[in-house]
Amino acid sequence: MILPSASPVGWLLAIGAAVAYAIPALLGSRTSEARAMGVLRLAWVLHACTLAAAWLLGTPRFGFGPALSMTAWLVMTVYAIERQMFPQLRMRWALGLLGAAAVLLAALFPGQPLHMQASPWLPLHLALGVASYGLFAAAVVHAVLMGHAEKQMRNPAAQPGSLPLLTLERLTFRFVLAGFVLLSATLLAGWLFGDVLYGGAWKWDHKTVFSLLSWVTFAVLLIGRRRFGWRGRSAVNVLYAGAALLLLAYAGSRFVLEVILSRP
């Protein structure tokens, strides 16, 4: 089975971004925070150039690899903004490894060609979907940090260094709410413009079923938090379940079609 891959320029940018992402993650405490953040900023710029090259050089492609790469780039963007407001927020090693893996995955599996002229709504539909992926991914990252902060609270010997638990919880559910709004807009666009976007009406395939299941899960989470005060581990587990369903909705189904079944 021969799989398409990125162009030579795309590969050079992807390798550069992956190396820049990996350096702060692998060095850990052996390098200063300021130097690590500088390298991560360079990785973020190279990652953006990689994404731009994939769309501007040759025929634009899209699939599970580019979707995950864009999601990782959005998470890094959120992290860079939050670091300006919360300097004690530190997760460079995890995000560095995530970014390196995502950018190489997109170079290996760039997806199928997109016929952008088929519908002017297609770029908007893809942008809404990827943005919702990014916001929910940011929510998951903050939920993981919540678990770490909770363990620190239970360990008297641990030194406080992360954000307060309540602050992390508030940020987590703000990302969930924003992601839910964009996911709703994505599903609505797919339902209203299915004929124009994909040449067919709304289809009950794996992507649709998992997307709706994730939407219902996030809706239950937001309602439960507002009406019944859900919080802590129970709420985080529901968040993880919704994120897993959303991951299966597009990235999972496209991985099966593109890699395992070799179908466009």
VENTA-V748787 format. One record per residue. OMEGA is omega in degrees with one decimal (none if undefined). NEAR is the number of other C-alpha atoms within 8 Angstrom. D_LAST is the distance of its C-alpha to the last C-alpha in whole Angstrom. Layout:
OMEGA:NEAR:D_LAST / OMEGA:NEAR:D_LAST
This chain:
178.9:3:13 / -178.9:3:13 / 174.6:7:11 / 177.6:8:11 / -176.1:8:14 / 176.0:13:17 / 177.9:7:19 / 177.4:6:23 / 178.8:8:24 / 178.9:12:22 / 178.8:10:22 / 178.7:8:26 / -178.9:12:26 / 179.6:14:24 / 177.6:9:26 / 179.1:10:29 / -179.0:15:28 / 178.8:14:27 / 179.8:10:31 / 175.9:12:32 / -172.6:15:31 / -175.6:12:32 / 179.9:11:36 / -179.3:16:37 / -176.2:13:35 / -179.4:7:37 / 177.4:8:40 / -176.3:8:41 / -179.2:5:44 / 175.4:5:45 / -177.4:9:44 / -179.8:7:46 / -179.1:6:44 / -179.8:6:44 / 179.0:8:43 / 179.6:11:40 / 176.5:10:39 / 178.1:8:39 / 177.6:12:37 / 176.6:13:34 / 176.4:8:35 / 178.3:10:34 / 179.8:14:31 / 179.5:12:30 / 178.7:8:30 / 176.9:12:28 / 177.8:13:26 / 177.4:9:26 / 177.5:9:26 / 178.8:12:23 / -179.9:11:21 / -179.0:8:22 / -179.8:10:22 / -178.6:14:18 / -173.8:10:18 / -179.3:8:21 / -179.2:7:21 / -177.8:6:18 / 177.4:8:15 / 178.5:10:14 / 177.2:11:11 / 179.6:12:11 / -176.5:13:10 / 179.4:15:12 / 176.6:16:14 / 179.1:14:15 / 179.0:11:16 / 178.8:11:18 / 177.1:14:19 / 178.2:11:20 / 179.0:13:22 / 179.1:12:24 / 177.7:12:25 / 177.4:11:26 / 176.8:12:28 / 177.0:11:30 / 177.7:9:31 / -179.8:9:32 / -179.8:8:34 / 178.9:8:35 / -178.4:8:37 / 178.7:10:38 / 177.4:10:40 / -179.4:7:42 / -177.6:6:43 / -177.2:8:43 / -178.9:8:44 / 178.1:8:45 / -175.4:9:41 / 176.2:6:40 / -173.2:6:36 / -176.1:10:36 / -179.1:11:35 / -178.6:8:32 / 177.0:10:31 / 177.7:14:31 / 177.8:11:29 / -179.9:9:26 / 179.7:14:26 / 179.9:13:26 / -175.7:9:23 / -176.6:12:21 / 176.7:14:21 / 178.3:11:21 / 178.7:11:18 / 177.7:14:16 / 179.5:13:17 / -176.3:11:16 / -176.3:14:12 / 177.5:16:12 / -176.4:12:8 / 179.0:8:6 / 176.8:8:9 / 175.2:8:11 / -173.0:5:13 / -177.7:8:16 / -178.6:5:18 / -179.4:7:17 / 175.3:8:18 / 179.8:8:21 / -174.2:9:20 / 178.0:9:17 / 178.8:8:19 / -179.7:8:21 / 178.6:11:19 / -179.7:8:17 / 177.9:8:20 / -179.2:12:22 / -179.4:11:19 / 178.6:11:20 / 177.2:12:23 / 174.8:13:24 / -177.3:11:22 / -179.3:14:24 / 177.3:14:27 / 176.0:12:27 / 176.5:11:26 / 177.3:12:30 / 179.1:13:31 / 178.9:12:30 / 178.9:8:32 / 176.6:12:35 / 176.0:12:35 / 177.1:8:35 / 175.3:9:38 / 178.5:11:39 / 178.3:8:40 / 179.3:8:41 / 178.4:12:44 / 177.1:9:45 / 178.1:8:45 / 179.1:11:47 / -177.9:8:49 / -179.8:6:50 / -176.9:7:51 / -177.3:6:54 / -177.5:4:54 / 178.2:7:51 / 179.5:5:51 / -179.9:5:50 / -178.9:5:47 / 178.5:8:44 / 174.8:10:44 / -175.4:7:46 / -178.2:9:45 / 177.5:6:45 / 178.1:8:44 / 179.4:13:40 / 179.6:11:40 / 178.1:8:41 / -178.8:10:38 / -175.1:13:36 / 169.4:9:36 / 176.1:8:36 / 178.1:12:32 / -179.3:12:31 / 179.7:9:33 / 178.1:10:31 / 179.2:14:28 / 178.1:12:28 / -179.5:8:29 / 176.8:12:26 / 177.1:12:24 / 178.3:9:26 / 178.5:9:25 / 179.9:11:22 / 179.1:9:22 / 178.5:8:24 / 178.2:10:22 / -179.9:11:19 / -176.3:9:22 / -172.1:6:24 / -179.3:10:21 / 179.7:13:18 / -177.1:9:18 / -175.3:10:19 / -170.1:12:16 / 177.9:7:13 / 179.3:7:15 / -179.0:9:16 / 178.0:9:19 / -177.2:8:19 / 178.5:6:17 / 176.9:7:18 / -178.0:6:15 / -178.6:8:15 / -179.1:11:14 / -176.9:10:17 / -179.2:10:19 / 177.6:12:19 / 179.2:13:20 / 177.8:8:23 / 177.7:10:24 / 178.2:13:24 / 178.5:12:26 / -179.7:8:29 / 179.6:12:29 / 177.4:13:30 / 177.6:9:32 / 179.5:8:34 / -178.2:12:35 / 177.8:9:36 / 179.4:9:38 / 179.2:10:39 / -177.7:11:40 / -175.8:8:42 / -172.2:6:44 / 175.8:7:44 / 179.4:7:44 / 178.0:10:42 / 176.9:8:42 / -173.2:6:41 / -178.5:6:40 / 179.6:8:39 / 179.9:11:37 / 178.6:10:35 / 176.3:8:34 / 176.3:11:33 / 178.9:12:31 / 180.0:9:29 / 178.6:10:28 / 179.6:13:27 / 178.3:12:25 / 177.9:8:23 / 179.7:12:22 / 177.1:12:21 / 178.1:9:19 / -173.9:11:17 / -179.3:14:16 / -175.1:11:14 / -179.2:13:14 / -178.8:10:14 / 178.7:11:12 / 176.7:10:9 / 179.3:11:11 / -177.1:10:10 / -172.4:11:7 / -171.3:11:6 / -174.9:9:10 / -177.0:7:11 / -179.6:7:9 / 178.5:9:7 / 177.0:6:4 / none:5:0
